[in-house]
Amino acid sequence: MTLSDYINQRLSYEEYAFSLDELQSNSDKSEVAITRELSRHVKKGDIISLRKGFYLIIPPRYSTSGKVPIQLYAEKLFKYLNRDYYLGFYTAAKFHGASHQQIQSDYVMIEQPKLYNTKKDNVHINFITTSKWPKNNIIKKTGDAGFFNISSPALTAIDLIHHQTKLGGLNRMLAVLEELLEAITLTDVENVLRWYPYKSTLQRFGFLLDELGADAQITQPIIEHLREKPYYPVLLSPRSQQKAGAVDTIWKVDVNIKLESDL
C-alpha cells in the first residue's frame, strides 16, 4: 500500500490523522522508503507533521486553510500522547455558540506536565496545564470523526477568567463571556461547585455573571458556596504588584480595570 492509498483509506473512515507506527504496520516498505514518502507528501501539503511520529491529513476541502478542525483529530492525538485533555477556552466557547472572538489558534487544557505549544504551518495549538483535573463539567461530544472532549459552558467561562492573564485580559473575553451566559445552566454551575478549588476565581465568576445580567438562580448557589467558609477581597484582574482594596459587594471583588465589551 502506498502512502497515497493509506491516506485515502483513512479519509474513507473519517480519520484525519495517523501515527508513524500505524503507517508502518500497514506497509511492507522499508523505514527509509516510508520516510521519503512522508517527506514528499509533507512538501505537497497533503499531510502535516504535527508532532514527532504523528501526522495530520489535509483533505482537498481543507487545502485552502491548510488545516483541519481540531475536533477531527483531538481524541486520536491525545491517545497518542497518552494525556487527558479537553478543548477549552475560546475553542470550547465557539462550540457553545460564543463565536464573537475570531481565533487563529486552538486552546486545549491538559494535566501537568506541561506540553509546548504546537505551531506547524497553519496549525496553532496552545496547551494550558492544570494540576486540578475536573471531576465534572467535561462533555464528550460527537463529531464527524468520532468523540472529542470539551469543557461545559460554565467551566469554559471559569477557565477563561482564571487564565485571563495568559489570554489577553478580561476585556478581550468579555463579549465571549456574555455569549456563554446564554448556555450556562444551573446544573452546570452546581456541578462546578462540587469540585472547583479556586475560590478567588469563583468570586470573579459570580461578579461577572452579575455584571452581565445573569439570572439570580444561577448566581445564588455560588454565593451560598462562598459563604460556607471565609473568603477575602480579590482583584478582578490579578496584578503582581497590586493588592485588593476595600470592596462593598457580596463578591468581595475589587474592580481594578474598566470593563469594556465590544459586543
PAZAPA-4460 file (N, C-alpha, C; in steps of 0.05 Angstrom, whole numbers, plus 32768, in hexadecimal, padded with zeros to 4 digits):
% residues 263
    n_x    n_y    n_z   ca_x   ca_y   ca_z    c_x    c_y    c_z   seq   type   mol
   8011   7FE8   8000   8000   8000   8000   8012   8019   8000     1      M     A
   800D   802B   7FED   801C   8044   7FED   8011   8057   8002     2      T     A
   801F   806C   8008   8016   8080   801B   7FFC   808D   8011     3      L     A
   7FFB   8092   7FF7   7FE2   809E   7FEC   7FCA   808C   7FF1     4      S     A
   7FCE   8072   7FED   7FB9   805F   7FF2   7FB1   805F   800F     5      D     A
   7FC5   8060   8020   7FC0   805F   803D   7FB0   8078   8046     6      Y     A
   7FB8   808F   803B   7FAA   80A8   8042   7F8D   80A7   8039     7      I     A
   7F89   809E   8020   7F6D   809B   8016   7F5D   8088   8027     8      N     A
   7F6A   8072   8030   7F5C   805F   8041   7F53   806C   805B     9      Q     A
   7F65   807B   8067   7F5F   8088   8080   7F48   809C   807D    10      R     A
   7F49   80AB   8067   7F34   80BF   8062   7F19   80B1   805E    11      L     A
   7F19   809A   8052   7F00   808B   804D   7EF3   8083   8067    12      S     A
   7F03   8081   807C   7EF9   807A   8097   7EF5   8093   80A8    13      Y     A
   7EF6   80AB   809C   7EF4   80C4   80AA   7F0A   80C7   80BF    14      E     A
   7F22   80BE   80B9   7F39   80C2   80CA   7F4C   80D6   80BD    15      E     A
   7F55   80E9   80CD   7F64   80FF   80C2   7F81   8101   80CE    16      Y     A
   7F89   80EB   80DA   7FA4   80EA   80E6   7FAD   80CD   80E7    17      A     A
   7FC8   80CA   80E9   7FD3   80AF   80EC   7FEE   80B2   80F9    18      F     A
   7FF7   809C   8105   8011   809C   8111   8024   808D   80FE    19      S     A
   803E   8091   8102   8052   8083   80F2   8050   8065   80F7    20      L     A
   804B   805D   8110   8048   8041   8117   8031   8034   8107    21      D     A
   801B   8042   8105   8004   8038   80F6   800B   8035   80D9    22      E     A
   8018   8049   80CE   8020   8047   80B2   8032   8030   80AD    23      L     A
   8046   802C   80BE   805A   8017   80BA   804C   7FFB   80BC    24      Q     A
   8038   7FF9   80CD   802B   7FDF   80D0   8019   7FD9   80B8    25      S     A
   8013   7FED   80A7   8003   7FE8   808F   8014   7FEA   8076    26      N     A
   802E   7FE9   8079   803F   7FEB   8061   8055   7FD6   8063    27      S     A
   805D   7FCB   804C   8073   7FB9   804B   808D   7FC6   8041    28      D     A
   808C   7FE1   8040   80A3   7FF0   8037   80B7   7FF4   804D    29      K     A
   80D0   7FFA   8046   80E5   7FFF   8059   80E0   801A   8067    30      S     A
   80ED   801D   807E   80EA   8036   808D   80F4   804E   807C    31      E     A
   810A   804A   806D   8114   805F   805B   8100   8067   8046    32      V     A
   80F3   8053   803A   80DF   8058   8025   80C7   8067   8030    33      A     A
   80BE   805F   8048   80A8   806C   8055   80AE   8089   805B    34      I     A
   80C6   808D   8065   80CF   80A9   806C   80CF   80BA   8053    35      T     A
   80D8   80AF   803D   80D9   80BF   8024   80BC   80C6   801B    36      R     A
   80AA   80B2   801D   808E   80B7   8015   8082   80CD   8027    37      E     A
   8087   80CB   8041   807C   80DE   8053   8086   80FA   804C    38      L     A
   80A0   80FC   8047   80AC   8116   8041   80A0   8122   8027    39      S     A
   809B   8111   8014   8090   811A   7FFA   8073   8125   7FFE    40      R     A
   8063   8117   800E   8048   811F   8012   8046   8138   8025    41      H     A
   8059   813B   8037   805A   8153   8047   8060   816B   8035    42      V     A
   8072   8168   8023   8079   817E   8010   8061   8185   7FFE    43      K     A
   8051   8171   7FF7   803A   8176   7FE6   8023   8183   7FF6    44      K     A
   8024   8181   8010   800F   818C   8021   7FF8   8179   8026    45      G     A
   7FFC   815F   801F   7FE8   814B   8024   7FE6   8144   8041    46      D     A
   7FFD   8145   804F   7FFE   813F   806C   800F   8154   807A    47      I     A
   800C   8155   8094   801D   8166   80A5   8029   8155   80BB    48      I     A
   8042   8158   80BF   804F   814B   80D6   804A   815B   80EF    49      S     A
   8035   8154   80FE   802C   8164   8114   803F   8161   812C    50      L     A
   8045   8149   8133   8058   8143   8148   8068   812B   8140    51      R     A
   807E   8126   814C   808F   8110   8144   807F   80F6   8143    52      K     A
   807E   80EA   812B   8070   80D1   8127   8052   80D3   8124    53      G     A
   8047   80EB   8122   802A   80EF   8120   8025   8103   8109    54      F     A
   8012   80FB   80F7   800D   810B   80DF   7FEF   8112   80DC    55      Y     A
   7FEA   812A   80D3   7FCF   8132   80CB   7FCC   812E   80AD    56      L     A
   7FB4   8126   80A5   7FAD   8124   8088   7F9D   813D   8081    57      I     A
   7FA5   814A   806B   7F97   8162   8062   7F88   815A   8048    58      I     A
   7F6E   8154   804A   7F5F   814C   8032   7F59   8164   8021    59      P     A
   7F51   8161   8008   7F4D   8177   7FF5   7F3B   818D   8000    60      P     A
   7F26   8186   800F   7F14   819B   8018   7F20   81AE   802D    61      R     A
   7F37   81A5   8039   7F44   81B6   804C   7F5F   81C1   8041    62      Y     A
   7F64   81BD   8028   7F7E   81C4   801D   7F83   81E2   801D    63      S     A
   7F6D   81F2   801A   7F70   820F   801A   7F79   8219   8035    64      T     A
   7F6D   820F   804A   7F75   8218   8065   7F8F   820B   806E    65      S     A
   7F95   81F4   8063   7FAE   81E6   806B   7FAC   81D9   8086    66      G     A
   7F94   81D4   8090   7F92   81C7   80AA   7F76   81BA   80AB    67      K     A
   7F73   81A8   80BE   7F59   819C   80C3   7F50   81A4   80DF    68      V     A
   7F35   81A6   80E3   7F2C   81AD   80FE   7F36   819A   8113    69      P     A
   7F3D   81A4   812A   7F4A   8194   813E   7F38   817E   8149    70      I     A
   7F1E   8181   8148   7F0C   816C   8152   7F0D   8153   8141    71      Q     A
   7F18   8155   8129   7F1A   813E   8117   7F32   812C   811E    72      L     A
   7F44   8136   812E   7F5C   8125   8135   7F64   8126   8152    73      Y     A
   7F56   8136   8162   7F5E   8139   817E   7F5F   811F   818D    74      A     A
   7F4B   810E   818B   7F4A   80F5   819A   7F62   80E4   8192    75      E     A
   7F68   80E2   8179   7F7E   80D1   816F   7F99   80DD   8179    76      K     A
   7F9C   80F7   8177   7FB5   8104   817F   7FBB   80FE   819D    77      L     A
   7FA7   8102   81AE   7FAD   80FF   81CA   7FAE   80E2   81D4    78      F     A
   7FA2   80D0   81C5   7FA7   80B4   81CA   7FC4   80AD   81C3    79      K     A
   7FCD   80B9   81AD   7FE9   80B5   81A4   7FFC   80C0   81B9    80      Y     A
   7FF5   80D7   81C4   8006   80E4   81D9   8002   80D8   81F5    81      L     A
   7FED   80C7   81F7   7FE6   80BB   8211   7FE1   80D0   8226    82      N     A
   7FD0   80E4   821E   7FCA   80FA   8231   7FAC   80FF   8231    83      R     A
   7FA2   8106   824A   7F86   810F   824C   7F85   812C   8240    84      D     A
   7F6E   8133   8235   7F6C   814D   8229   7F4E   8155   8228    85      Y     A
   7F4A   816F   8223   7F30   8178   8219   7F35   8192   8209    86      Y     A
   7F26   8195   81F4   7F26   81AE   81E5   7F19   81C3   81F7    87      L     A
   7F27   81DA   81FB   7F1D   81EE   820D   7F20   820A   8203    88      G     A
   7F1B   821D   8215   7F1F   8239   8210   7F10   8243   81F7    89      F     A
   7F1D   8251   81E5   7F0F   825C   81CE   7F06   8245   81BB    90      Y     A
   7F15   8230   81BA   7F0E   8219   81A9   7EF3   820D   81B2    91      T     A
   7EF1   8209   81CC   7ED8   81FE   81D7   7EC1   8212   81D4    92      A     A
   7EC7   822B   81D9   7EB2   8240   81D7   7EA5   8240   81BC    93      A     A
   7EB4   823B   81A7   7EA9   823A   818C   7E94   8225   8189    94      K     A
   7E98   820D   8196   7E85   81F8   8195   7E6C   81FE   81A5    95      F     A
   7E6E   820F   81B8   7E57   8216   81C9   7E49   822F   81BF    96      H     A
   7E4F   8237   81A6   7E41   824E   819A   7E4E   8269   819E    97      G     A
   7E64   826A   81AC   7E72   8283   81B1   7E89   8286   819D    98      A     A
   7E82   828E   8185   7E96   828F   816F   7E9E   82AC   8168    99      S     A
   7E97   82BE   817A   7E9D   82DA   8175   7EBB   82DF   8171   100      H     A
   7ECB   82D1   8182   7EE8   82D4   8180   7EF3   82C2   816A   101      Q     A
   7EFD   82CD   8155   7F09   82BD   813F   7F25   82B6   8147   102      Q     A
   7F2B   829C   8149   7F45   8293   8152   7F54   8284   813C   103      I     A
   7F6E   8288   813C   7F7F   827A   8129   7F8B   8261   8135   104      Q     A
   7F8B   825F   814F   7F97   8249   815E   7F81   8239   816B   105      S     A
   7F88   821F   8171   7F76   820F   8182   7F82   820D   819E   106      D     A
   7F70   8209   81B1   7F78   8208   81CD   7F6F   81EE   81DA   107      Y     A
   7F82   81E1   81E7   7F7D   81C7   81F3   7F87   81C7   8210   108      V     A
   7F76   81BD   8222   7F7F   81BA   823E   7F8A   819D   8241   109      M     A
   7FA0   819B   824F   7FAC   8181   8254   7FB6   8180   8271   110      I     A
   7FBA   8168   827B   7FC6   8165   8295   7FE4   816A   8294   111      E     A
   7FF0   8171   82AA   800D   8172   82AB   8019   8157   82A5   112      Q     A
   8031   8155   829A   8044   816A   8294   803D   817A   827B   113      P     A
   804B   8190   8278   8046   81A2   8262   804D   8196   8247   114      K     A
   803D   819E   8233   8044   8199   8217   804A   81B3   8209   115      L     A
   805E   81B4   81F8   8064   81CC   81EA   804F   81D0   81D4   116      Y     A
   8048   81EA   81D0   8034   81F1   81BC   803E   81E6   81A0   117      N     A
   802A   81E0   818F   8030   81D6   8175   802B   81EB   8160   118      T     A
   803E   81F0   814F   803A   8202   8138   8047   81F5   8120   119      K     A
   8036   81E9   810F   803F   81DC   80F7   802E   81E6   80E0   120      K     A
   803A   81F4   80CD   802B   8200   80B7   8014   8211   80C2   121      D     A
   7FFC   820B   80BB   7FE5   821A   80C4   7FD8   820F   80DD   122      N     A
   7FE3   81FA   80E8   7FD8   81ED   8100   7FE6   81F9   8119   123      V     A
   7FD7   8207   8129   7FE1   8212   8142   7FD1   8208   8159   124      H     A
   7FDE   81F9   816C   7FD0   81EE   8183   7FDE   81F8   819C   125      I     A
   7FCF   8205   81AE   7FD9   820F   81C7   7FD0   81FB   81DD   126      N     A
   7FE4   81F1   81EC   7FDE   81DE   8202   7FE0   81EE   821C   127      F     A
   7FCC   81EC   822C   7FCC   81F8   8247   7FC9   81E1   825B   128      I     A
   7FD9   81E1   8270   7FDA   81CB   8283   7FCB   81D2   829C   129      T     A
   7FC0   81BD   82A9   7FB4   81C0   82C3   7FBC   81A9   82D5   130      T     A
   7FBF   81AF   82EE   7FC5   8199   8302   7FAC   818F   830F   131      S     A
   7F95   819C   8309   7F7C   8194   8315   7F69   818B   82FF   132      K     A
   7F6B   8172   82F8   7F5B   8168   82E1   7F3D   8167   82E8   133      W     A
   7F2C   8170   82D7   7F0F   8171   82DD   7F03   8155   82E4   134      P     A
   7EF2   8155   82F8   7EE3   813D   82FF   7EC8   813D   82F0   135      K     A
   7EC0   8154   82E7   7EA7   8157   82D8   7EAC   816B   82C2   136      N     A
   7E97   8170   82B2   7E98   8187   829F   7EA8   8182   8286   137      N     A
   7EB1   8169   8281   7EBD   8163   8267   7EA7   8154   8257   138      I     A
   7EA1   815F   823F   7E8C   8153   822E   7E9A   8143   8218   139      I     A
   7E8F   812C   8213   7E99   811C   81FC   7E85   8121   81E5   140      K     A
   7E8F   812F   81D1   7E7E   8135   81BA   7E84   8123   81A2   141      K     A
   7E71   8120   8191   7E75   810F   8179   7E78   8121   8160   142      T     A
   7E8D   811D   8151   7E92   812C   8139   7E94   8119   8121   143      G     A
   7E9C   8124   810A   7E9E   8114   80F2   7EB2   80FD   80F4   144      D     A
   7EC6   8101   8105   7EDB   80ED   8108   7EDA   80DE   8123   145      A     A
   7EC3   80E0   8130   7EC0   80D2   814A   7EBF   80E5   8161   146      G     A
   7EC6   80DB   8179   7EC3   80EA   8191   7EDA   80FE   8195   147      F     A
   7ED5   8113   81A4   7EEA   8125   81AE   7EE0   8131   81C8   148      F     A
   7EF3   8139   81D9   7EEC   8144   81F3   7EED   8163   81F2   149      N     A
   7ED9   816F   8200   7ED7   818C   8200   7ECD   8195   821C   150      I     A
   7ED5   81AC   8225   7ECC   81B6   823E   7EAF   81C0   823B   151      S     A
   7E9F   81BD   8251   7E84   81C6   8251   7E84   81E5   8250   152      S     A
   7E6D   81F2   824A   7E6D   820F   8249   7E77   821C   8262   153      P     A
   7E6E   8212   827A   7E77   821F   8293   7E95   821C   8297   154      A     A
   7E9F   8204   8292   7EBC   81FF   8295   7ECC   820F   8281   155      L     A
   7EC1   8212   8269   7ECE   8222   8254   7ED1   823F   825E   156      T     A
   7EBC   824A   8269   7EBD   8266   8273   7ED0   8268   828A   157      A     A
   7ECF   8255   829D   7EE1   8256   82B4   7EFE   8254   82AC   158      I     A
   7F04   8242   8299   7F20   823F   8290   7F2A   8258   8283   159      D     A
   7F19   8265   8273   7F20   827E   8266   7F27   8293   827C   160      L     A
   7F17   8295   8290   7F1B   82A9   82A5   7F34   82A2   82B5   161      I     A
   7F38   8288   82BC   7F4F   8280   82CC   7F69   8285   82BD   162      H     A
   7F6A   8281   82A3   7F82   8284   8293   7F82   829E   8283   163      H     A
   7F74   82B2   828C   7F71   82CB   827C   7F8B   82D8   8275   164      Q     A
   7F9F   82D6   8286   7FB8   82E4   8281   7FC8   82D6   826A   165      T     A
   7FC2   82BD   8264   7FCF   82AF   824F   7FC0   82B2   8234   166      K     A
   7FA7   82BD   8236   7F95   82BC   821F   7F8D   82D8   8215   167      L     A
   7F9C   82EC   821C   7F97   8307   8212   7F87   8319   8224   168      G     A
   7F80   830F   823C   7F72   8320   824F   7F54   831E   824E   169      G     A
   7F46   8328   8262   7F29   8325   8265   7F1A   8332   824E   170      L     A
   7F22   834A   8247   7F13   8359   8232   7F13   834A   8217   171      N     A
   7F28   833C   8212   7F29   832C   81F9   7F13   8317   81F9   172      R     A
   7F0E   830C   8211   7EFB   82F5   8213   7EE0   82FC   821D   173      M     A
   7EDB   8316   8223   7EC2   831D   822F   7EAA   8317   821D   174      L     A
   7EAC   831D   8204   7E96   8317   81F1   7E91   82F9   81EF   175      A     A
   7EA7   82E9   81F0   7EA4   82CC   81F0   7E95   82C3   8209   176      V     A
   7E9D   82CE   8220   7E8F   82C6   8239   7E72   82CD   8238   177      L     A
   7E6B   82E4   822C   7E4F   82EC   822A   7E40   82D9   8218   178      E     A
   7E4C   82D0   8203   7E3F   82BC   81F2   7E3D   82A1   81FF   179      E     A
   7E51   8299   820E   7E51   8280   821D   7E3A   827F   8231   180      L     A
   7E34   8296   823D   7E1F   8297   8251   7E05   828A   8248   181      L     A
   7DFF   828C   822E   7DE7   8281   8223   7DE7   8262   8224   182      E     A
   7DFF   8256   8226   7E01   8239   8226   7E05   822E   8242   183      A     A
   7E0B   823F   8256   7E11   8235   8271   7DF7   822F   827F   184      I     A
   7DF5   8217   828A   7DDD   820E   8299   7DE3   820C   82B7   185      T     A
   7DCE   820A   82C6   7DD1   8207   82E3   7DDF   81EC   82E9   186      L     A
   7DD8   81D7   82DB   7DE5   81BD   82E0   7E03   81BF   82DA   187      T     A
   7E0A   81CC   82C5   7E26   81D0   82BD   7E35   81DE   82D3   188      D     A
   7E2A   81F3   82DE   7E37   8202   82F4   7E39   81F1   830D   189      V     A
   7E24   81E3   8314   7E24   81D2   832C   7E39   81BC   8329   190      E     A
   7E3D   81B1   8311   7E51   819C   830D   7E6D   81A8   8311   191      N     A
   7E72   81C1   8308   7E8C   81CE   830D   7E91   81D1   832B   192      V     A
   7E7D   81DA   8339   7E81   81E0   8356   7E87   81C7   8366   193      L     A
   7E81   81B0   835B   7E87   8197   836A   7EA5   8190   836B   194      R     A
   7EB5   819C   835A   7ED1   8195   8359   7EE5   81AC   8355   195      W     A
   7EDB   81C3   834A   7EEE   81D8   8342   7EFD   81E3   835A   196      Y     A
   7F18   81E5   835A   7F27   81EB   8372   7F2E   8209   8376   197      P     A
   7F2B   8219   8361   7F36   8235   8363   7F20   8249   836A   198      Y     A
   7F1E   824F   8383   7F08   8261   838D   7F0A   827D   8380   199      K     A
   7F22   8287   837D   7F24   82A2   8372   7F19   82A4   8355   200      S     A
   7F1D   828E   8346   7F11   828D   832B   7EF3   828C   832C   201      T     A
   7EE8   827D   833F   7ECB   827B   8342   7EC0   8297   8349   202      L     A
   7ECE   82A6   8359   7EC6   82C1   8360   7EC4   82D2   8347   203      Q     A
   7ED9   82D1   8336   7ED9   82E1   831D   7EC3   82D7   830A   204      R     A
   7EBF   82BD   8309   7EAB   82B1   82F8   7E8F   82BC   8300   205      F     A
   7E89   82BA   831A   7E6F   82C3   8324   7E6B   82E1   831F   206      G     A
   7E80   82F1   8324   7E7F   830E   8320   7E79   8314   8302   207      F     A
   7E87   8306   82F0   7E83   830C   82D4   7E67   8302   82CA   208      L     A
   7E5E   82EC   82D5   7E43   82E3   82CE   7E2E   82F9   82D6   209      L     A
   7E32   8304   82EE   7E20   831A   82F7   7E22   8332   82E4   210      D     A
   7E3B   8339   82DD   7E3F   8350   82CB   7E32   834C   82B0   211      E     A
   7E32   8333   82A7   7E27   832D   828C   7E09   8326   828D   212      L     A
   7DFD   8328   82A5   7DE0   8325   82A7   7DD6   8309   82AA   213      G     A
   7DE6   82F8   82B6   7DDE   82DC   82B9   7DC6   82DA   82CC   214      A     A
   7DB5   82C6   82C8   7D9F   82C1   82DA   7DA9   82BB   82F6   215      D     A
   7D9A   82C3   830A   7DA2   82BF   8326   7DA4   82A1   832C   216      A     A
   7D94   8290   831F   7D96   8273   8325   7DB1   8267   831D   217      Q     A
   7DBF   8274   830B   7DD9   826B   8303   7DEE   8275   8317   218      I     A
   7DEC   828D   8321   7E01   8298   8332   7DFD   8291   8350   219      T     A
   7DE4   828B   8358   7DDF   8286   8374   7DEF   826E   837F   220      Q     A
   7DF0   8257   8370   7E00   8241   837A   7E1E   8248   837E   221      P     A
   7E28   825A   836D   7E44   8262   8370   7E48   8272   838A   222      I     A
   7E35   8284   8390   7E36   8293   83A9   7E35   8280   83C1   223      I     A
   7E23   826E   83C0   7E20   825B   83D7   7E39   824A   83DA   224      E     A
   7E45   8242   83C4   7E5E   8232   83C6   7E74   8243   83D2   225      H     A
   7E77   825C   83CA   7E8C   826D   83D4   7E88   8271   83F2   226      L     A
   7E70   8274   83FB   7E6A   827A   8417   7E70   8262   842A   227      R     A
   7E75   824B   841F   7E7A   8234   8430   7E93   8237   8440   228      E     A
   7EA6   8246   8435   7EC0   824B   8443   7EC8   8268   843E   229      K     A
   7ED9   8273   844F   7EE1   8290   844B   7EED   8294   842F   230      P     A
   7EE7   82AA   8423   7EF4   82B2   840A   7EFA   82CF   840B   231      Y     A
   7F0E   82D7   83FC   7F1B   82F1   83FF   7F1C   8301   83E5   232      Y     A
   7F20   831B   83E7   7F20   832C   83CE   7F35   8322   83BA   233      P     A
   7F2D   8323   83A1   7F40   831C   838B   7F3E   8331   8375   234      V     A
   7F53   8334   8366   7F52   8345   834F   7F43   8338   8338   235      L     A
   7F34   8348   8329   7F26   833C   8312   7F3A   8333   82FD   236      L     A
   7F4F   8343   82F9   7F65   833D   82E7   7F7E   833B   82F7   237      S     A
   7F89   8322   82FC   7FA0   831F   830D   7FB8   8330   8304   238      P     A
   7FC5   833C   8317   7FDE   834C   8311   7FF2   8344   8326   239      R     A
   800B   833E   831D   801F   8335   8330   8027   834A   8344   240      S     A
   8025   8364   833D   802E   8379   834F   8016   8388   835C   241      Q     A
   7FFF   837C   835B   7FE7   8389   8365   7FD7   8376   8377   242      Q     A
   7FCD   8381   838C   7FBC   8371   839E   7F9F   837C   839E   243      K     A
   7F8C   836B   83A4   7F70   8374   83A5   7F6C   8387   83BB   244      A     A
   7F5C   839C   83B5   7F56   83B0   83CA   7F3A   83AB   83D5   245      G     A
   7F2E   83C1   83DF   7F13   83BF   83EA   7EFF   83B7   83D5   246      A     A
   7EEC   83A6   83DC   7ED7   839D   83CA   7EBC   839F   83D8   247      V     A
   7EA7   83A4   83C9   7E8D   83A7   83D5   7E78   8396   83C7   248      D     A
   7E81   8381   83B9   7E6E   836E   83AD   7E70   8353   83BA   249      T     A
   7E5B   8344   83B7   7E5A   8329   83C3   7E70   8317   83B9   250      I     A
   7E7A   831D   83A1   7E8F   830C   8395   7EAB   8313   839F   251      W     A
   7EAE   832A   83AC   7EC8   8333   83B6   7EDC   8335   83A0   252      K     A
   7ED4   8341   8389   7EE5   8344   8372   7EEC   8362   836F   253      V     A
   7F06   8368   836F   7F10   8383   836A   7F12   8387   834C   254      D     A
   7F01   8398   8341   7F01   839C   8324   7F17   83AF   831D   255      V     A
   7F2E   83A4   8315   7F46   83B4   8310   7F4A   83B9   82F2   256      N     A
   7F37   83B3   82E1   7F38   83B9   82C4   7F1D   83C3   82BB   257      I     A
   7F1D   83D3   82A6   7F03   83DC   829A   7EFA   83C6   8287   258      K     A
   7EE2   83BB   828C   7ED7   83A6   827C   7ECB   83B2   8263   259      L     A
   7ED4   83A8   824B   7ECA   83B3   8232   7EC6   839B   821F   260      E     A
   7EAD   8394   821B   7EA6   837F   8208   7EA2   838B   81EC   261      S     A
   7EAB   837D   81D7   7EA7   8387   81BC   7E91   8378   81AE   262      D     A
   7E80   836A   81BE   7E69   835C   81B1   7E54   8370   81A9   263      L     A
***
